[in-house]
Amino acid sequence: MADDLNLLAIPLESVVVDTPTQFPLYVKIGSAWVLFRPEGDVITKERMNSLRAKEVSLIYVPEESWNSYVAGLEHTVGSPTSDDNDANTLTQIRSLLLAYSQEVERHKQFEKNHFQKFVKLADRLATAIYKNSEMGKRMLRRYGDPSMYFVNHSLNVAAYSAELAKRLGVPLSAAKKLTCGALVHNTGYLFLPKSVLYKPSALTKEEWNLIYSHPEKGAELLGRMDAPTEVVIVALQHHERVDGKGYPAKKGSKDIHLFARICSIADVFDALTNNAPYQAAHTSKEAIVKMIGMKGKFDGDILHTMAEVG
């Protein structure tokens, strides 16, 4: 048993099968922590499948092994190869994004060194998507564990945004900034209580006011970190509408940055096609139809491109 250990979650899919583990791995059985595999042991594909069959999506490592785990992910994600596999790339980036997000939550702050890690992650993601023409058709969509909702949502929105940028002819150098902006577009949520973010029932007026504040709060924080202007604008404007009825500034189409218009569509499409605390998932076609029905909300040309991606 490991009840006296400080354990940190990692995605089950980040564990490499048929390879000796570099640290012990634990699973939670009821309210107790149980050693699943000791350091140096090998996890077979069959054992992984048995965990998936039990709907286990997270596995745990001791806190003292955390830095080794993150360093291994950083090495893998930072080393693109000519035979990049899109599914594996997204899995690795997703695992590293979760690790960085956990570090932010553990330290109860989001600092410049954290942001620089997200920049590198966005660069890697955009490069992989621009390199692989099939990436946009195989993006991660299903969240599985509700506790990973916002991590997965951020990754998906960034991936969709990069794919849209590529199809719209945006140069890769610029698309990296868009991808970073999309990856941190909900930074303002750091200022909101989880009871509001994960609330399954209708929000009160006061709670909605908190939600409405997150673009400005996120943009302000990113600005203090000297984030590129495009990144700050995406965080600030991703809830604006082309008809001028969005928030926080009710900007019209001509005043909304292209990258914010792209992120807005990726944001809503991903939210609609995944289970969330407040709704069941739509199919891709259902989501596009629903978005087309939101008259005046989106840029029509970009939404048409999203229909091709979805």
N, C-alpha and C positions, 0 to 999 in steps of 0.2 A: 504494500500500500504506500501512497505518497501524500497522505493528508498533511504532512508537515513541510511539504515542498511548495515553493512559489512557482506555479506552472503557467506558461503562456501559450495561447492558442496559435496554431498554424493550420492552413488548409490541408485536408487529407491529400488533395491532389498534388501538393508540393513535395510529398514524400516519394523518392525514387525507388521503384521496385527492383528486386534482384541486385541490390547494391548495399554493402554494409553501412549501417547507420553511423553517423558521427557523434550521436548523442542518444541517450535513452528517450523513448517515446511512451507517453501515457494516454490512456483513454479514461473517460468518466463512466463508471457503472453505478447508476443510481446517484447517491451523493458522495461516493468514494472514488478516489483516483487509483487506477490499477496500472501497473507496469505492463505495457503492451509488447515492447521489444527493448532489450538492453542495448547499450552502446556496442557497436560492432556486429550486431545481429543483422540478418537479411530478412526483408519483408517480401514475401512472394506475391505474385499477382492474385493468387487465390485468396490470400489473407486480406488483401486490399478490397477485393470484391465482396468478401464477407462483411466488411465494415460498411461498405456502400449499401449492401442489402439491408443492413440495420439502420440505414439513413444517417450514418455517422458522417459528418462533413468536416469536423474539426478534430485535430489530434494535438497533443500538448507536449512541450519540451520544458525542462527546468530553466529557470531564469538565468542561471550561470552558463547555459548553453546558447542563450539567445544571440549573442554577438557572433558566434560561429555560424549559426543558422543564417543570419542576415548577410554575413560576409560571403557565404556560399551562394546565396541568391544574387547578390550584387555582382559577383564574378560571372555567373551564368548570364544574367540579363545584360551585363556590359560587354559581352563577347559575342556579337552577331556573327553568324556563319553563313556561307553561301547556300547551305541547304536548310535555312530557317524554316521551321514548321510553324504555321500560323497558330494552331491550337496550343502547341507547347509554349510559344512566345507569350501568348495571352495568359496562360497558366502561370508562367514564371513572373510576369509583370504583376498579375493579380496578387500573387503571394507576397511579392515585395511591397506592393502598395498597402496590403493589410499590415505587414510588419511595420512600415513607416507610420501608418495611422495608429497602430497600437502604441508606438513610441510617443507620439504626440499626446495620446490620451493618458498614458502613464505619467508623463511629465506635466500634464495639465497646461500645456502651452504650445504654441506654434511659432517657432523662431526661424531666423533666416537660414540656419543650417538645415532645418527640416525642409524649408522651401526649396533649397538647392538640390536636395535629393529628389523632390518631385519634378524639378526641371529636367534632371538626367533621365528620369523614368519616362517623362513625356517625349523627350528626344528619341529614346529607344523605341517607344510605341509608334510614333509618327514615321520613323525610318522603316520599321517593319511593315507598316501598312502601305507605305508608298512603294516598297520593294515587292510586295506580294499582292498581285491583283485580285486574289481570291479571299484575302483577309476579311473584307467587308461582308462576305457572305457567311462567315463562320464565327462571328463574334459571340462572346459569352453573353447569354441572355437570361438564364435562369439563376436566381439568387440562391435557392436552397435555404441555407441557414439565415433566418431573419436578422440575426445579430450582425450579419455582414452586408446588410442592405445598402448602406451608404458607400461602403468601399466598392462593392460591385457596381453600383450605379455610377460612381465617379469614373471607374475604368471604362464602362460601357459608353458613357457619354463622350469621353475622350476618344475612344476608338471610333465611334460613329462620326464624330466631328472631323477626325483626320481623314476618314474615308470620304466624307462629303467634300472636304477641301481638295482632295486629290481629284475627284471627279469634276470639280468646278474649276480646275486649273490653277489652284493656289500653289506657288512654289513651296518646296519642302522646307526651306529655311523659315518661311512665314508660318507654314502649317505647324511647325514645332511649337511656336508661341501660342497658336490657337489650341493645340492639343494640351499644352500646359494649362492654359486658361480653363479649358473644359475639365481637366483633372482636378482643379482646385476651385471650380465655379461655386461650390457650396461651402467655401471656407467660413462664411458668415454663420453657418450652423454651429460652429464651435461656441458661439455665444448663447445658444438656445438650450434650454433644459431638455433632456431626453424624454421626459414625460410629454412634451409637446411634439417632438419629432416622431415618436413612435406611437402616438395616441391613435387608437383604432376607431374612435368615435369622432363626431363632429367637433371642430375647434370652436372655442368661444371667441368673441370679438377681440379680447385682450390677447389671446393666443395667436390669432391671425395677425395682429399688429406686430407680434414678435417675428412671425414668419416674414412679413413684409419688410422687416428691417435687415434681413440677412444679406441682401446684395450690397448695401452701403457699408455694413460692418465688415464684410469680407473684403471689399475693394479697399477700404481704409487700412486694414491689416496688411494686405498684399503691397499696398503703396509704401508702407513703412519699411517693407523688406526690399525696396528698390526693384520690385518685379517689373518686367517690361510693360509698357503702356498697354499693349494688346491683352496681356493677361489680366490686368486690373479692369479693363473695359469689359471683358467677358464676364468676370465676376459681378460687375456693376449692372450690366445691361441684359443679362440672359433672361430676365422676366419682363422686358419691355415688349410691346406689341407693335406691329407695323401700322395699326390704326390709331396709335397713340393712347390706348387704354391700359397699358401695362404699368409696371412699377419698377423702380421708385420714382422716376422723373416724367412718366407719361410721354416719352419721346416718340416721334413718328418715324416712319420707315427711313427717310433720308438721314435722320440723325442717329440711327442705330448702326453700330459698326457691323460690317459683314460677318466678322467672327462671332459676335453676339447673336446674330440672326441664325447662324449655323448651329451654335451651341443650344439655342432655344429649341430648335426642332429636334436635335439629338436628345436633349433632356426630356422632352415630353414623350417622344417615341419610346425611349427606353423605359420610362415610368409606366407607360400604358401596356407595354409588352411583358411586364414582370409583375409578379405578386408583390404587393406592398402592404404595409400595415393597414391601409385604408381601402384597398381594392384588389380584385382578382385580375389576373393577367388577361389581356386581349391577344388575339393573333396579330401578326404583322399587318395583314390586310384590314382587319377591324380597326387597328390603331390608325392607319393612314386615312381610312374613311372618316373616323372620328375627328382627326386633325383637320381634314378638309372641311368638315362641318363647323370648325371653330373660325368662323368668318372674321377676317381682319387680324388674326393673331400672328400668322406666319408669312414669311416671304414665299410666294407661290412657286418660284423657280427652284428654290432650295427644297421645298417640300416635295416637288415632283422628283427631284434627284433622290430624296430620302425614300420615296416609293420604289425606286429602282434598287436601292441598297437593301431595303427591308425584304 
